Amino acid sequence: MSVAYVALAILLSVMLLGSAQGKLTKNEKVVQGLSAANVPLNWYPPLATIEIIGAAGLLIGIFIGPLGVAAAAGVTLYFVGAVIAHLRAGDTSGVAAPATILLIAVATLVVRILSL
């Protein structure tokens, strides 16, 4: 286990849980951003669930390396999809947040793989 992975896993987990909370409470800013990417309201609970599971996997992955890799890979794919959704909808101004999280997810994945 590396200190870098622990720090990244905690940071990314906090970001994921905040994002999930915004979806579950239908925070106005979150709704605006997801609406711009053409994400229907009925997708919010499943998307939030995926984020919560990803956060749990990252944190448990501190102790169980392969789970950390799987969780980081899953979160990376999730945010690749989010970036693509924003770009396909022509929402270039809304792509910054998911792209930032994507970069952190990729860094988390790489660090976890290298620390096995």
PELINPE-V123543 format. One record per residue. N is the residue number from 0. RES is the residue in one letter. SS is DSSP state (H for helix, E for strand, L for the rest). PSI is psi in degrees with one decimal (none if undefined). OMEGA is omega as a letter, one per 40 degrees, with the letter a starting at -180 (* if undefined). Layout:
BEGIN
n=N res=RES ss=SS psi=PSI omega=OMEGA
n=N res=RES ss=SS psi=PSI omega=OMEGA
END
This chain:
BEGIN
n=0 res=M ss=L psi=136.2 omega=i
n=1 res=S ss=L psi=151.5 omega=i
n=2 res=V ss=H psi=-36.5 omega=i
n=3 res=A ss=H psi=-42.2 omega=i
n=4 res=Y ss=H psi=-44.2 omega=a
n=5 res=V ss=H psi=-47.1 omega=a
n=6 res=A ss=H psi=-46.0 omega=a
n=7 res=L ss=H psi=-40.2 omega=i
n=8 res=A ss=H psi=-41.6 omega=i
n=9 res=I ss=H psi=-46.4 omega=i
n=10 res=L ss=H psi=-49.6 omega=a
n=11 res=L ss=H psi=-38.0 omega=i
n=12 res=S ss=H psi=-42.4 omega=i
n=13 res=V ss=H psi=-42.1 omega=i
n=14 res=M ss=H psi=-42.8 omega=i
n=15 res=L ss=H psi=-43.0 omega=a
n=16 res=L ss=H psi=-35.6 omega=i
n=17 res=G ss=H psi=-41.3 omega=i
n=18 res=S ss=H psi=-42.6 omega=i
n=19 res=A ss=H psi=-42.4 omega=i
n=20 res=Q ss=H psi=-42.7 omega=i
n=21 res=G ss=H psi=-38.3 omega=i
n=22 res=K ss=H psi=-44.3 omega=a
n=23 res=L ss=H psi=-32.5 omega=i
n=24 res=T ss=L psi=-1.0 omega=a
n=25 res=K ss=L psi=50.6 omega=i
n=26 res=N ss=L psi=136.3 omega=a
n=27 res=E ss=H psi=-44.0 omega=a
n=28 res=K ss=H psi=-39.7 omega=i
n=29 res=V ss=H psi=-44.4 omega=i
n=30 res=V ss=H psi=-42.6 omega=i
n=31 res=Q ss=H psi=-45.3 omega=a
n=32 res=G ss=H psi=-43.8 omega=a
n=33 res=L ss=H psi=-32.0 omega=i
n=34 res=S ss=H psi=-37.6 omega=i
n=35 res=A ss=H psi=-25.7 omega=i
n=36 res=A ss=L psi=10.1 omega=i
n=37 res=N ss=L psi=35.6 omega=i
n=38 res=V ss=L psi=120.0 omega=a
n=39 res=P ss=L psi=150.1 omega=a
n=40 res=L ss=H psi=-34.6 omega=a
n=41 res=N ss=H psi=-7.6 omega=i
n=42 res=W ss=H psi=-15.9 omega=a
n=43 res=Y ss=H psi=-49.9 omega=a
n=44 res=P ss=H psi=-45.4 omega=i
n=45 res=P ss=H psi=-38.3 omega=i
n=46 res=L ss=H psi=-41.4 omega=i
n=47 res=A ss=H psi=-39.7 omega=i
n=48 res=T ss=H psi=-43.1 omega=i
n=49 res=I ss=H psi=-42.1 omega=i
n=50 res=E ss=H psi=-40.9 omega=i
n=51 res=I ss=H psi=-43.8 omega=i
n=52 res=I ss=H psi=-40.3 omega=i
n=53 res=G ss=H psi=-43.5 omega=i
n=54 res=A ss=H psi=-43.9 omega=i
n=55 res=A ss=H psi=-43.6 omega=i
n=56 res=G ss=H psi=-39.8 omega=i
n=57 res=L ss=H psi=-42.5 omega=a
n=58 res=L ss=H psi=-42.2 omega=i
n=59 res=I ss=H psi=-30.4 omega=i
n=60 res=G ss=L psi=-12.2 omega=i
n=61 res=I ss=L psi=-35.1 omega=a
n=62 res=F ss=L psi=-26.2 omega=a
n=63 res=I ss=L psi=94.5 omega=a
n=64 res=G ss=H psi=-50.9 omega=a
n=65 res=P ss=H psi=-33.4 omega=i
n=66 res=L ss=H psi=-37.0 omega=i
n=67 res=G ss=H psi=-40.2 omega=i
n=68 res=V ss=H psi=-47.9 omega=a
n=69 res=A ss=H psi=-43.1 omega=a
n=70 res=A ss=H psi=-44.7 omega=i
n=71 res=A ss=H psi=-37.3 omega=i
n=72 res=A ss=H psi=-42.4 omega=i
n=73 res=G ss=H psi=-43.8 omega=i
n=74 res=V ss=H psi=-39.3 omega=i
n=75 res=T ss=H psi=-48.3 omega=i
n=76 res=L ss=H psi=-39.5 omega=i
n=77 res=Y ss=H psi=-46.8 omega=a
n=78 res=F ss=H psi=-21.6 omega=i
n=79 res=V ss=H psi=-45.0 omega=i
n=80 res=G ss=H psi=-40.1 omega=i
n=81 res=A ss=H psi=-44.0 omega=i
n=82 res=V ss=H psi=-44.6 omega=i
n=83 res=I ss=H psi=-41.8 omega=i
n=84 res=A ss=H psi=-44.2 omega=i
n=85 res=H ss=H psi=-43.1 omega=a
n=86 res=L ss=H psi=-41.3 omega=i
n=87 res=R ss=H psi=-32.3 omega=i
n=88 res=A ss=L psi=-2.8 omega=a
n=89 res=G ss=L psi=17.4 omega=a
n=90 res=D ss=L psi=69.5 omega=a
n=91 res=T ss=H psi=-27.2 omega=i
n=92 res=S ss=H psi=-21.2 omega=a
n=93 res=G ss=H psi=3.2 omega=a
n=94 res=V ss=H psi=-14.9 omega=a
n=95 res=A ss=H psi=-45.8 omega=a
n=96 res=A ss=H psi=-52.7 omega=i
n=97 res=P ss=H psi=-30.8 omega=i
n=98 res=A ss=H psi=-37.6 omega=i
n=99 res=T ss=H psi=-45.6 omega=i
n=100 res=I ss=H psi=-37.4 omega=i
n=101 res=L ss=H psi=-45.8 omega=a
n=102 res=L ss=H psi=-40.2 omega=i
n=103 res=I ss=H psi=-38.1 omega=i
n=104 res=A ss=H psi=-42.7 omega=i
n=105 res=V ss=H psi=-44.5 omega=i
n=106 res=A ss=H psi=-41.6 omega=i
n=107 res=T ss=H psi=-44.0 omega=i
n=108 res=L ss=H psi=-48.3 omega=a
n=109 res=V ss=H psi=-45.4 omega=a
n=110 res=V ss=H psi=-39.7 omega=a
n=111 res=R ss=H psi=-40.9 omega=i
n=112 res=I ss=H psi=-44.0 omega=a
n=113 res=L ss=H psi=-20.6 omega=a
n=114 res=S ss=L psi=2.5 omega=i
n=115 res=L ss=L psi=none omega=*
END
